[in-house]
Amino acid sequence: REWRENREEFLASRGIVHRDIAARNIMVDMRETCKVGDFGLSRSIGKEQGNYLFQARKLPLKWMPPESIEKYYFSTATDVWSFGILLFEIMTLGGTPYAGWLMAELFNRLKRGERMEKPDNCTDKLYEIMCKCWADLPSNRPTFTVLRKQLAELLEDAQQGDYDYYLKLNAKAHYYVLESSAYDLI
């Protein structure tokens, strides 16, 4: 398949920050096209790369980067971080981000540079992309345009190669443990 401009790339080009990119907000239509939904938290920051300051009580903490947790700053780079978490959810077939981490420790662990481990069925190249999405500095995270190109290359490589690495699922992995979603919000 040809990889087209994705919705996140479209939103970023229009100066819109989604702020809730997560598997729970991805819908698949009858043609197997994924669409981003739930724009309830999205805001316009203008076409320039600005930040949006937001104060609220309920935000998806496990999908937020350190700068959003600490200062409630949001930008297209914060959506890129969330997209990296979405990739983790996809590769774990809906696994829980940061499973086994105490929510009270999440921010400090992220600030120390700790990140989620590579899922069992994730290639090294895809995990490298995920880690780039989780870069400490927002300016070091890739744009959605760069991500689209990198993912298209991975898809092309996978279509010409071996699919075995996608079948290495370990149902006992800690990220498959279901946790209450009430703890995912601040």
ROVO-329338 format. One line per 8 residues: number of its first residue (from 1); their letters; for each residue x, y, z of N, C-alpha, C. Coordinates in nm, 2 decimals, padded with zeros to 4 digits. Example, Ala and Ser with C-alpha at 12.3 -4.5 7.8 and 13.67 -1.06 7.14 Angstrom:
BEGIN
1) as) 01.32,-00.57,00.78,01.23,-00.45,00.78,01.32,-00.33,00.78; 01.28,-00.22,00.71,01.37,-00.11,00.71,01.29,00.00,00.79
This chain:
BEGIN
1) rewrenre) 00.08,-00.12,00.00,00.00,00.00,00.00,00.09,00.13,00.00; 00.03,00.23,-00.06,00.10,00.36,-00.05,00.07,00.42,00.08; 00.16,00.48,00.14,00.14,00.55,00.27,00.11,00.69,00.24; 00.00,00.74,00.28,-00.04,00.87,00.25,-00.01,00.96,00.38; -00.04,01.09,00.36,-00.02,01.18,00.47,-00.12,01.13,00.58; -00.06,01.11,00.70,-00.15,01.06,00.81,-00.22,01.18,00.88; -00.31,01.14,00.96,-00.40,01.24,01.03,-00.32,01.33,01.12; -00.22,01.27,01.19,-00.14,01.35,01.28,-00.05,01.45,01.21
9) eflasrgi) 00.00,01.41,01.09,00.08,01.50,01.01,-00.01,01.61,00.96; -00.14,01.58,00.92,-00.23,01.68,00.87,-00.26,01.78,00.99; -00.29,01.73,01.11,-00.32,01.82,01.22,-00.20,01.91,01.25; -00.08,01.85,01.25,00.04,01.93,01.28,00.06,02.04,01.18; 00.03,02.01,01.05,00.05,02.11,00.94,-00.05,02.22,00.96; -00.16,02.20,01.03,-00.26,02.30,01.05,-00.25,02.37,01.19; -00.15,02.33,01.26,-00.13,02.40,01.39,-00.22,02.35,01.50; -00.27,02.22,01.49,-00.36,02.17,01.59,-00.29,02.06,01.67
17) vhrdiaar) -00.30,02.07,01.80,-00.24,01.97,01.89,-00.36,01.88,01.93; -00.35,01.75,01.91,-00.46,01.66,01.95,-00.46,01.63,02.10; -00.35,01.61,02.16,-00.33,01.59,02.31,-00.39,01.46,02.36; -00.44,01.37,02.28,-00.49,01.24,02.33,-00.48,01.13,02.22; -00.36,01.13,02.16,-00.33,01.02,02.06,-00.31,00.89,02.14; -00.39,00.80,02.13,-00.39,00.67,02.20,-00.47,00.57,02.12; -00.44,00.44,02.15,-00.51,00.33,02.08,-00.66,00.34,02.10; -00.71,00.39,02.21,-00.85,00.40,02.24,-00.92,00.50,02.15
25) nimvdmre) -00.84,00.59,02.09,-00.90,00.69,02.00,-00.87,00.67,01.85; -00.83,00.55,01.82,-00.80,00.51,01.68,-00.92,00.42,01.63; -00.98,00.46,01.52,-01.09,00.38,01.46,-01.04,00.33,01.33; -01.09,00.21,01.29,-01.06,00.15,01.17,-01.18,00.13,01.08; -01.18,00.19,00.96,-01.30,00.18,00.88,-01.30,00.05,00.80; -01.40,00.03,00.71,-01.42,-00.09,00.64,-01.31,-00.12,00.54; -01.24,-00.02,00.50,-01.12,-00.04,00.41,-00.99,-00.05,00.49; -01.00,-00.07,00.62,-00.89,-00.09,00.70,-00.80,00.03,00.71
33) tckvgdfg) -00.86,00.15,00.70,-00.79,00.27,00.71,-00.81,00.32,00.85; -00.70,00.35,00.92,-00.71,00.40,01.06,-00.74,00.55,01.06; -00.82,00.59,01.15,-00.86,00.73,01.16,-00.85,00.77,01.31; -00.80,00.89,01.33,-00.79,00.94,01.47,-00.92,01.00,01.51; -00.97,00.97,01.62,-01.10,01.03,01.67,-01.08,01.10,01.80; -01.19,01.14,01.87,-01.19,01.20,02.00,-01.10,01.33,02.00; -01.16,01.43,01.94,-01.09,01.56,01.94,-01.12,01.65,02.05; -01.18,01.60,02.16,-01.22,01.67,02.27,-01.11,01.75,02.34
41) lsrsigke) -00.99,01.70,02.34,-00.88,01.77,02.41,-00.79,01.85,02.31; -00.83,01.85,02.18,-00.74,01.91,02.08,-00.76,02.06,02.08; -00.65,02.13,02.05,-00.65,02.28,02.05,-00.57,02.33,01.94; -00.60,02.45,01.89,-00.52,02.52,01.79,-00.40,02.60,01.86; -00.28,02.58,01.80,-00.17,02.66,01.85,-00.12,02.75,01.74; -00.19,02.75,01.63,-00.15,02.83,01.51,-00.06,02.75,01.43; -00.03,02.80,01.31,00.05,02.73,01.21,00.20,02.73,01.25; 00.24,02.83,01.33,00.38,02.83,01.38,00.39,02.73,01.49
49) qgnylfqa) 00.51,02.68,01.52,00.53,02.58,01.62,00.53,02.64,01.76; 00.42,02.67,01.81,00.41,02.73,01.94,00.37,02.62,02.04; 00.35,02.67,02.16,00.31,02.58,02.27,00.17,02.62,02.31; 00.10,02.53,02.37,-00.04,02.56,02.42,-00.03,02.53,02.57; -00.06,02.62,02.65,-00.07,02.60,02.80,-00.21,02.56,02.84; -00.22,02.45,02.91,-00.35,02.40,02.94,-00.35,02.36,03.09; -00.46,02.39,03.16,-00.47,02.35,03.29,-00.61,02.27,03.31; -00.60,02.15,03.35,-00.72,02.07,03.36,-00.69,01.96,03.46
57) rklplkwm) -00.79,01.89,03.51,-00.77,01.78,03.61,-00.76,01.65,03.54; -00.81,01.62,03.43,-00.81,01.49,03.37,-00.74,01.49,03.23; -00.62,01.44,03.24,-00.54,01.43,03.11,-00.48,01.29,03.11; -00.46,01.23,03.00,-00.40,01.10,02.99,-00.25,01.09,03.02; -00.22,01.08,03.15,-00.09,01.09,03.20,00.01,01.00,03.13; -00.02,00.87,03.11,00.07,00.78,03.06,00.11,00.80,02.91; 00.03,00.89,02.85,00.06,00.92,02.71,00.12,01.06,02.69; 00.15,01.13,02.80,00.21,01.26,02.80,00.36,01.26,02.83
65) ppesieky) 00.43,01.35,02.76,00.57,01.37,02.78,00.60,01.45,02.91; 00.72,01.45,02.96,00.75,01.52,03.08,00.71,01.66,03.08; 00.74,01.74,02.97,00.70,01.88,02.97,00.55,01.91,02.99; 00.47,01.81,02.94,00.33,01.83,02.96,00.28,01.79,03.10; 00.35,01.69,03.16,00.31,01.65,03.30,00.36,01.76,03.39; 00.47,01.81,03.37,00.53,01.91,03.46,00.47,02.05,03.45; 00.46,02.10,03.32,00.42,02.24,03.30,00.29,02.26,03.22; 00.22,02.15,03.18,00.10,02.15,03.10,00.13,02.22,02.97
73) yfstatdv) 00.25,02.21,02.91,00.28,02.26,02.78,00.25,02.15,02.68; 00.19,02.19,02.57,00.15,02.10,02.46,00.20,02.16,02.33; 00.25,02.08,02.24,00.29,02.12,02.11,00.28,02.00,02.02; 00.31,02.01,01.89,00.30,01.89,01.80,00.41,01.79,01.85; 00.51,01.84,01.91,00.61,01.74,01.97,00.56,01.66,02.08; 00.46,01.71,02.15,00.40,01.63,02.26,00.31,01.52,02.19; 00.25,01.56,02.08,00.17,01.46,02.01,00.26,01.35,01.95; 00.38,01.38,01.91,00.48,01.28,01.86,00.51,01.19,01.98
81) wsfgillf) 00.53,01.24,02.10,00.56,01.15,02.21,00.44,01.05,02.23; 00.32,01.10,02.23,00.20,01.02,02.24,00.19,00.91,02.13; 00.23,00.95,02.01,00.23,00.86,01.90,00.33,00.74,01.92; 00.44,00.77,01.99,00.53,00.67,02.03,00.47,00.57,02.13; 00.39,00.62,02.22,00.31,00.54,02.31,00.21,00.45,02.23; 00.15,00.51,02.13,00.05,00.44,02.05,00.12,00.33,01.98; 00.24,00.35,01.93,00.32,00.24,01.86,00.34,00.13,01.96; 00.38,00.16,02.09,00.39,00.06,02.19,00.26,-00.02,02.21
89) eimtlggt) 00.15,00.05,02.21,00.02,-00.02,02.23,00.00,-00.11,02.11; 00.03,-00.07,01.99,00.01,-00.15,01.87,00.09,-00.28,01.88; 00.22,-00.26,01.91,00.32,-00.37,01.91,00.29,-00.47,02.03; 00.22,-00.42,02.13,00.19,-00.51,02.24,00.04,-00.56,02.23; -00.02,-00.53,02.12,-00.17,-00.56,02.10,-00.25,-00.51,02.21; -00.23,-00.38,02.25,-00.31,-00.32,02.35,-00.25,-00.33,02.49; -00.12,-00.36,02.50,-00.06,-00.37,02.63,-00.06,-00.23,02.71; -00.05,-00.24,02.84,-00.06,-00.12,02.92,00.08,-00.05,02.92
97) pyagwlma) 00.08,00.08,02.88,00.21,00.16,02.89,00.25,00.17,03.04; 00.38,00.16,03.05,00.45,00.17,03.18,00.39,00.07,03.29; 00.35,-00.04,03.24,00.30,-00.15,03.34,00.41,-00.17,03.44; 00.37,-00.18,03.56,00.46,-00.21,03.67,00.53,-00.08,03.73; 00.51,00.03,03.66,00.56,00.16,03.72,00.45,00.22,03.81; 00.49,00.27,03.92,00.40,00.34,04.01,00.37,00.48,03.94; 00.24,00.52,03.94,00.21,00.65,03.88,00.28,00.76,03.95; 00.30,00.75,04.08,00.36,00.86,04.16,00.51,00.88,04.12
105) elfnrlkr) 00.57,00.77,04.05,00.71,00.78,04.01,00.73,00.81,03.86; 00.62,00.81,03.79,00.63,00.82,03.64,00.71,00.94,03.60; 00.67,01.05,03.64,00.74,01.18,03.60,00.89,01.17,03.63; 00.93,01.13,03.75,01.07,01.13,03.79,01.15,01.03,03.71; 01.09,00.91,03.68,01.15,00.81,03.60,01.18,00.86,03.46; 01.07,00.93,03.40,01.09,00.98,03.27,01.20,01.09,03.26; 01.20,01.18,03.36,01.30,01.28,03.37,01.44,01.23,03.38; 01.45,01.11,03.44,01.59,01.04,03.45,01.62,00.97,03.32
113) germekpd) 01.53,00.97,03.22,01.56,00.91,03.09,01.52,00.77,03.08; 01.44,00.72,03.18,01.39,00.58,03.17,01.28,00.58,03.07; 01.28,00.47,02.99,01.17,00.45,02.89,01.13,00.31,02.90; 01.01,00.28,02.83,00.96,00.14,02.83,01.06,00.05,02.75; 01.06,-00.07,02.79,01.14,-00.17,02.72,01.08,-00.20,02.59; 01.17,-00.26,02.50,01.12,-00.30,02.37,01.03,-00.42,02.38; 00.91,-00.41,02.32,00.81,-00.52,02.33,00.87,-00.64,02.26; 00.83,-00.76,02.30,00.88,-00.88,02.24,00.87,-00.89,02.09
121) nctdklye) 00.76,-00.85,02.03,00.73,-00.86,01.89,00.76,-00.73,01.81; 00.85,-00.65,01.86,00.89,-00.53,01.80,01.03,-00.54,01.74; 01.05,-00.49,01.62,01.18,-00.49,01.56,01.27,-00.38,01.62; 01.40,-00.40,01.61,01.49,-00.30,01.66,01.47,-00.17,01.59; 01.44,-00.17,01.46,01.42,-00.04,01.39,01.30,00.03,01.44; 01.19,-00.04,01.46,01.07,00.02,01.51,01.09,00.08,01.65; 01.15,00.00,01.73,01.18,00.05,01.87,01.27,00.17,01.87; 01.36,00.18,01.78,01.44,00.30,01.76,01.36,00.42,01.73
129) imckcwad) 01.26,00.40,01.64,01.16,00.51,01.61,01.08,00.55,01.73; 01.04,00.45,01.81,00.96,00.48,01.93,01.05,00.56,02.03; 01.17,00.52,02.05,01.26,00.59,02.14,01.29,00.73,02.09; 01.29,00.76,01.96,01.31,00.89,01.91,01.19,00.98,01.94; 01.07,00.92,01.94,00.95,00.99,01.98,00.95,01.03,02.12; 01.02,00.95,02.20,01.03,00.97,02.35,01.16,01.05,02.39; 01.21,01.13,02.29,01.33,01.21,02.33,01.30,01.31,02.44; 01.40,01.33,02.52,01.38,01.42,02.63,01.34,01.56,02.59
137) lpsnrptf) 01.41,01.62,02.49,01.38,01.75,02.44,01.28,01.74,02.32; 01.17,01.82,02.33,01.08,01.82,02.22,01.14,01.84,02.09; 01.24,01.93,02.08,01.30,01.96,01.95,01.38,01.85,01.89; 01.41,01.75,01.97,01.48,01.63,01.93,01.39,01.52,01.88; 01.26,01.54,01.89,01.17,01.44,01.84,01.14,01.46,01.69; 01.12,01.35,01.62,01.09,01.36,01.48,00.96,01.43,01.45; 00.94,01.49,01.33,00.81,01.54,01.29,00.72,01.42,01.24; 00.60,01.45,01.23,00.51,01.34,01.17,00.54,01.31,01.03
145) tvlrkqla) 00.60,01.41,00.96,00.64,01.39,00.82,00.75,01.29,00.82; 00.85,01.31,00.90,00.97,01.22,00.91,00.92,01.08,00.96; 00.83,01.07,01.05,00.78,00.95,01.10,00.70,00.87,00.99; 00.62,00.94,00.91,00.55,00.88,00.80,00.65,00.81,00.71; 00.76,00.88,00.67,00.86,00.83,00.58,00.93,00.71,00.64; 00.97,00.72,00.77,01.04,00.61,00.83,00.95,00.48,00.84; 00.82,00.50,00.88,00.73,00.39,00.89,00.70,00.33,00.75; 00.69,00.41,00.65,00.67,00.36,00.51,00.79,00.27,00.47
153) elledaqq) 00.91,00.31,00.51,01.03,00.23,00.47,01.02,00.10,00.55; 00.98,00.10,00.68,00.97,-00.02,00.75,00.87,-00.12,00.70; 00.76,-00.06,00.65,00.65,-00.14,00.59,00.70,-00.20,00.46; 00.77,-00.12,00.38,00.82,-00.18,00.26,00.92,-00.29,00.28; 01.01,-00.27,00.38,01.11,-00.37,00.42,01.04,-00.50,00.46; 00.93,-00.48,00.55,00.86,-00.60,00.60,00.79,-00.68,00.49; 00.74,-00.61,00.39,00.67,-00.67,00.28,00.77,-00.76,00.20; 00.89,-00.73,00.20,00.99,-00.80,00.12,01.07,-00.90,00.21
161) gdydyylk) 01.04,-00.91,00.34,01.12,-00.99,00.42,01.04,-01.09,00.50; 01.08,-01.12,00.62,01.03,-01.22,00.71,00.94,-01.16,00.81; 00.82,-01.22,00.83,00.72,-01.17,00.93,00.73,-01.23,01.06; 00.82,-01.33,01.08,00.83,-01.40,01.20,00.84,-01.32,01.33; 00.91,-01.21,01.32,00.93,-01.12,01.44,00.79,-01.07,01.49; 00.69,-01.06,01.41,00.56,-01.01,01.46,00.48,-01.12,01.54; 00.53,-01.24,01.54,00.46,-01.35,01.61,00.52,-01.39,01.74; 00.62,-01.32,01.79,00.68,-01.35,01.92,00.61,-01.29,02.03
169) lnakahyy) 00.49,-01.33,02.06,00.41,-01.28,02.17,00.43,-01.36,02.30; 00.44,-01.29,02.41,00.46,-01.36,02.54,00.34,-01.30,02.62; 00.24,-01.38,02.63,00.12,-01.34,02.71,00.14,-01.31,02.85; 00.26,-01.36,02.91,00.29,-01.33,03.05,00.37,-01.20,03.07; 00.40,-01.13,02.96,00.47,-01.01,02.97,00.40,-00.91,03.06; 00.47,-00.83,03.14,00.41,-00.75,03.24,00.32,-00.64,03.17; 00.34,-00.60,03.05,00.25,-00.50,02.99,00.12,-00.55,02.94; 00.09,-00.68,02.96,-00.04,-00.73,02.93,-00.13,-00.74,03.05
177) vlessayd) -00.08,-00.70,03.17,-00.16,-00.69,03.29,-00.25,-00.57,03.28; -00.38,-00.60,03.30,-00.47,-00.49,03.29,-00.47,-00.41,03.42; -00.47,-00.28,03.41,-00.48,-00.19,03.52,-00.60,-00.10,03.51; -00.64,-00.04,03.62,-00.75,00.05,03.61,-00.71,00.17,03.54; -00.80,00.22,03.44,-00.77,00.34,03.37,-00.78,00.46,03.45; -00.84,00.45,03.57,-00.86,00.57,03.65,-00.72,00.62,03.70; -00.62,00.54,03.70,-00.49,00.58,03.74,-00.41,00.64,03.63; -00.46,00.63,03.51,-00.40,00.69,03.39,-00.42,00.84,03.37
185) li) -00.51,00.89,03.45,-00.54,01.03,03.44,-00.50,01.12,03.56; -00.47,01.24,03.53,-00.44,01.33,03.64,-00.54,01.44,03.64
